[in-house]
Each structure stands twice: as structure tokens, then as C-alpha cells.
Amino acid sequence: MKNIQILQSLLKALPDPAFVLSRSGRYVAVYGGKDTRYYHDGSGLVGLNISDLVVPEKADWFLQQIALALASRQLHIEEYELSNKDVKGLTDEGPDAPIWFEGRIQALDFQVDDEDVVLWVASNISKRHELENTLRALSYKDQLTGLFNRHRLAQDLTSHYENFIRHGYETAIIMFDLDNLKQVNDVFGHHHGDELLQVVAKICQQEIRKSDLVCRYGGDEFVIVLPNISVQDAVNFAERLRSSFYTQLEKYKVNDIWATASMGATSIQSIDQSYEDTLKRVDRALYQAKANGRDQVVLI
């Protein structure tokens, strides 16, 4: 009897809540959840069904995870979110951000009322999830300009290439670099050159659509990805952007020479074996623009 009391005390003292759930989604028992920073008393859930508490789509997801754990008989781990829109009977008011949980689900070796059951331990990981998102965003950002970097560009172009192959969705790409940046750096110093790069980044961000992506490719090279746009429209956009650079970067001029932009333009094409082929082609277009006299757009 003493051992049973000790076990009950241990289960009751668990910081994270642990639920015994049946295959049909019924709450058979609730233990723990003593970390009051994150959890409320869940004892009132016993006897209720998951479908009584959350919207059908979310309830179906929970039942799928229970079924997977029962089928595998192995520890099943899933991260999931719950917001006020998921829970029945709540208004739209409440925290803006959803709460993230890690669910650790294990099939149990007995039945309750002739139903298979699992142990579902739910841990609030919202802070960890927010930190992971922040670190992930930082890993995709160029620190000087605030633009995305080559890692994010590769991810984005991979997706656009797949959409082109599967569905024929057009995606145009512009690559440009700055003419005469060396002269600016030599006269004003690299700090001034960095400021110029930041101005270029700001102009790009003001000009692109929400669906577009602008990346600092390296040094003074930039790539803009324009989904769902014809290559001719992309060339027109590039011309407007080039003109904007010409006007707004004049204050950085050195002996009547200032930073302009040479630009290449292309689109993902059926001959491309991967997005790398598209990048190689737009790179050739860029250097053709420089060879032709700079401050212009070349389409390949």
C-alpha cells in the first residue's frame, strides 16, 4: 500500500502533464502538470473526449498520432501547436502566438474498457521554439544588409525549380553587382562602402513584392527571385531598379563616377537540370552587361 501511495505522489508531482488516452481519444487519466507557469489543472478532462475540446481538424490529428504510436509500439514524438482558435468555446481574443508542445506518446501494455491506450506526455516548448526560429532566421540573414543570404536563396530556388518542373510556374531571376564600388571604397573607406550596400538593400526591399526574395549573394553581388512573373516583366523591373540606383547613389560619386548596377536577367527554363543551371546563366548575363559597358540589363 505504501508503494502505491509513493507512486501516486510521484505521478501527481510530475512537472509536465501526462495523459492516458484511449484509441478513440478519451481521457482515461491525467497526472502531473504541476509546473503552474505553463499548465492548468487537467483533472477535469477525465472522461471527456479530445473531440469535445478541440476543433475537428485538430482532433483528427491527435487521433492519428495515437494510432501511429499504437501501431509502432515505439516512442512517438511530435511537436505541435495549440492556439485559441483550436480550442472549442474560446473567442478569438487571447495570445497572438500559439503555444508549442512536444508530445511524447507511448503505447501501454494494457487496455481500459476494452480499448488500447497510450501515455501522452505534453511539454510546453514555446520558448525553445521561439529561440529556434530566431536562430534559424539569423542563419538565413546577411548581417550587414539585413537581406537573406545564399543559404536562404538555395532553399527558395529549390522550391521554385520544383514548382516549375511539376506545374510550369514561371520564376524570373535577376543578378546584379555594383560598378565602381572599389573607387568608392578607395576614396571614402570601406565603412562608406558598407553604407552604400545598405542603401542598395533598402532600395531593393522598397521595390520588391511580398512574394519576391532579395539576397546578398556575396560581396557586392545581389540576387532577386521573382516568382509568377514573365521574364520580360522581370527585365522591366530590373530597368526600373537600375534607374533608381543611378539616381539615389549619386551622392557617393567620386570624380563624377558613382556606383551603378550591371544586371543580368533570366528565368528557370526546361533545359535546366537544377536551379544551379539558372544561376550560372544569369551570372553570364551579368558579366555580359559589364563587358558591354556596365550600368545596363542583359537578358539571356
Secondary structure, 3 states (H helix, E strand, C coil): CHHHHHHHHHHHCCCCEEEEEECCCEEEEEEECCCCCCCCCCHHHCCCEHHHHECHHHHHHHHHHHHHHHHHCCCEEEEEEECCCCECCCCCCCCCCCEEEEEEEEEEEEEECCEEEEEEEEEECHHHHHHHHHHHHHHCECCCCCCECHHHHHHHHHHHHHHHHHHCCCEEEEEEEEECHHHHHHHHCHHHHHHHHHHHHHHHHHHCCCCCEEEEEECCEEEEEEECCCHHHHHHHHHHHHHHHHHHCHHHCECCECCEEEEEEEECCCCCCCHHHHHHHHHHHHHHHHHCCCCCEEEC
